[in-house]
Amino acid sequence: MELQGEILDFVTDEQQEKLLQLKDLYAYWNQQINVISRKDMDSFYIHHVLHSLAIAKVFSFLPHTTLMDLGCGGGFPGIPLAICFPQTHFHMVDSIGKKIKVVLAVAEELSLANITAAHTRAEDIKDRKFDGVISRAVAPLKDLWRWSHPLLKKNGAGYGLICLKGGDLAREIHDTGKRIHQWEIYGNIYKHEWFKEKYILQIKH
């Protein structure tokens, strides 16, 4: 099993069981609505679950804080993180309605009471603020920050924008004009070679 030896040390048996249910749930929904490429399904836990949980290897989200998953797609990184941080609320946002349908169905199947979801764009959210925004490679970093920073609480937990990105990021980082905190995933968090040139980035206020 791809999760063995890589799972977070604070995850309970119940939470691990929910993580292990994810592949079958996404395999089912992938037959109805194509949310994950077939090639990715072959390495589902590495490419989606462990990639998402890399964030939890760096950040420990406090109870009663709120995070928005910007451009969540079928539910990553938000759903694996919601399983591991049941006292933290995750609001999943995507502009494609069928992906939100999958997110809500998976959350219901796993009884994840700390997930809400909306078929919308981040820039159209006017009435909510969050302690942080998480995202996975959905747009250039400067755009992620432009969409995120109006939605961050001024006096919240201060997570800022936390995103998963890959490749040569020098230009993207330069274009933000912001100070970036960066963690390399390969070697520091996971040993699997798929994680080479993959990073966690954080921009704070």
N, C-alpha and C positions, 0 to 999 in steps of 0.2 A: 504494500500500500504506500502510495506516494506521500501520505501524511505522516507516516511513522518516523519518529526521530526529528521531525520538523515542527511539530505542533507546539503551541505556546504552553509554557509550563503552568500557567494559571487556569487553563481551560478545564472545566469539570467533565466528568464522563458524559453527562447529558449533552453538554455543548459539543463535545467531540462527536457524539452520535449524530447530532444535527448537521455538523460539517460533512460527515460521511454520507448523509442522505442527499446532499446537494447534487451529486453527479446523476443519480437516477431521476431526480426531479427535473434537472435541466435536459437530460436526454429525452424525457417525455415531452417537455414543452418545445424542445427543438424540432420535434416531429410535427408540431402544430404551427409553430411560429419560429422562423429561423432567427434565433438570437445569438447563437454562437456557431462559428464555422465548424464543420465536421472535423477538420484537421485539429482545431483547438480542443474538441471534445476528447480526442485521443490522449491529450495531456492535460485534462481538465483541472486536476488538483494543482499542478505546477503553474499552469498559465493563468489560472483564475483565482483559486482559493489561496494558495500560498503567496501568490503575488499580492493579493489584497491584504493578507495577514502580515506582510512585511511591515506595513504601517504600525501594526500592533506590537512589533518588535522594538519600535522606536518610541511610540507614544502610548501612554496609558490614559484613556479618556475617563474623566471623572463622572460619577453618578449625577444624574439630573442635568447634564449638559446636552446641548443640541448640536447636531452636525447635519449639514446638507450635502448629499452626494450629487454633484453637478454633472449632468450627462451620464447618468448611472447605467445606461444600456439595460442589460438584463439583470443587473443588480450587483455590479462589482465596482468598487470595493465594499460597498455598503452592507450587503447581506452577510458576508463572512464576519465583518466587524461587528454587526449588530448581534450576531450569535455570541460573540466573545465578550461583548460589553452590554449585557442586557439592561443595565440601568441607565444607559446613554440612549438618547432618542436620535434616530436617523430619519431624515426626510429625503426621500429619493425623488429626483427630478430628471425628466428626460422629455425631449420634444417629440419623441415617437411613441404614440399611444400604445402600440402592441407590446412594447418593451415594459411599459409600466404595468400592463395587464399581467405579464409574467412575474414581475417583482411582487405584486400583490398576491398572486396565487402561491408563490413560493413562501412568502411571509406567513400566509394563512396556514399552509400545510405544516409549517414548522412552529406554529403558534408564537410568532415573533411579535409581541405586543408593542415593541419599541420601534416599529417601522410605520411610517406613513409614506405616501407616494402621490405625485401629481404629474399629470401630463401638461407640462408647461416649459417655458424657457426661464433660466435664472433671471434674465434681465426684465422679465415681466412680473417678478415677485416684488410686491410693494409693501406688504403688510406684515412681514416677518423678518426677524433677525436671528442669527445663529452664533454659537460659540466658535464654530469653525466650518470650513468647507473642505470636502475631500473630493478628489477627482482622479480619473485614470486616462491620461493621454487623449483627451477629446478635442483639444484645441491648443494653439500656441500659448505659452505661459503668460504672455502679456494680456491675452484675451481672457484667460481664466481669472487672472487677477482683476481685470476691469469688471468682469461680471460678479466676482466674489466680494470685493471689498465693501460695496454698499450694503451687503447683507450681513456683515460681521458686527456683532454687538460691540459697542464702545468699551463697556466695562465687563465683558464676559470672561470666559476662561482663557481667551487669547491664543487659541490654536492657529488662527489665521487660515491661510490656504495651504493644504497638504495634498500633494499630488504625486502620482506615479508616472514617471517619464523615462524614455529610453533614447539611446544614441548620443550624438554630439550635441550638447545643449548650450554650448558657449554663446551662440548668437541669440537663442531664446532668452537666456539669462540676462545678457547684455541689454536686450530690447526692453526688458521690464523696467530698468532703471532702479531696481530695488535690491536690497541686500537679501541674498538667498542662502538659506541653510540647506545643505545637501548631504545625503547619506548614500553611499554606494551599497547596493544590495548584495552583489556577488562577493563572496569572501567574508564580508562582515556579518551578513544575516543568513544567507543560504550558500551552499557549495555547488548547487546544480548549475551547469554551464549556461543554461537558458537565461539565467539572470545576469550574465555579463552585459555591461553597458546599460544596466537598468538602475534607476535611482529613485529615491524619495526626495522631493523638494518641499521646502516650506517657506512661505512668505508671511511675515507678521505685519501688523499695522505699522 
